[in-house]
Amino acid sequence: MKAAVPLSYKPKLTQRRRGPMKRIAVLMLGVMIFLMSGCTPAVHKDLKPTGYVNDFANVLSLQTKGKLESDLLNYKKTTTNEVVVVTVDSLDGQDIADFANHLARKWGIGTKEKNNGVLILVVKDTGKRRIEVGRGLEGVLPDATAKSILLETRPQFKNRQYDEGVSLLVEKVVLATKGEYKAPPTEEQRFIAWFISLAWWEKVLFVIGALILLCLVIAALGSDSGSAIVGAFIGGALGGDDSGGGGFGGFGGGDFGGGGASD
C-alpha cells in the first residue's frame, strides 16, 4: 500500500523552472530600461539654454557673442522666429542629427503655434555643423538651402575662424527665414543659364554637335552599351531629386522633426 502524498507537496521540477524564467524577465526589464535611457543623448542632458547664443565650447569672443545675442533677440521680437546657436566640445560619438533633434526638442526652440525655430549646432572637436529647421520654416529654409549655407561657410570652420563662421551662419539663416537668401547656382543651373544665353543658331549647332558625338560613342561601344548610355543620358536630363524634412518646436513647446542639414 502506497504512502499518501501530503497536500502541501509541490514537485521540485516546477520550483526549478520558476528560477530561470524569473531571471529572464529581470534581464529583459534591464535591457528595456537601458534602451529607454539611451534614447536621450547623455551629452546634452545637463545643457541648459543661457540665451540665443550658447557657447559651451568657448570658441566665440565676448564681442561676437554679445552682438549675436542682441541681433537674434531683436529678430525674435520682430518676427517671432527663434534662431539659437549652440557650440559643444564633443558629441562623444553621437550622431549630430540625432543630437541636434533631441536638444531642440528638449529646449523647445520656436513657438508652439508656428513651430518657427532653428538650431545652429557647432561641434568643436570634429568641426561638424548642423542646421535643424522647425516645421514652420521648412518652406523658406528647406534641406537643400540649409546644406548650401553650410557649404558656403565651410572654409571659416575649416580654418577654425569661429567668430566669422558662426556670424556668417546666423546671417544666412536669418536671410533664408526672411526669404532673402539666394543659394549659389549649381553646375546644372550655370550650364542652363549659359545655354539660354546662346543665339538660336549657336543652340542648333550645339545640339547637332552633341547628337553627332553621342552617335559616335554608341557606334564605338556597340548597341547594348550604347543603349545604356542613351538611357542614362535621357534619365539624367529628365530626372530630378528631392529632399525631405521634419520640424521641431520651440521655447513655446511646439512640434518638431528632423528637417535640416549637416556638414
Secondary structure, DSSP 8 states (H G I E B T S, - for coil): ------TT---HHHHHHHHHHHHHHHHHHHHHHHHHHTTS-GGGTT----SSEEETT--S-HHHHHHHHHHHHHHHHHH--EEEEEEES--TT--HHHHHHHHHHHHT-S-TTT--EEEEEEETTT--EEEEE-GGGTTTS-HHHHHHHHHHTHHHHHTT-HHHHHHHHHHHHHHHHTT-------HHHHHHHHHHHS-HHHHHHHHHHHHHHHHHHHHHH-HHHHHHHHHHHHHHHH------------TT-------EEE-
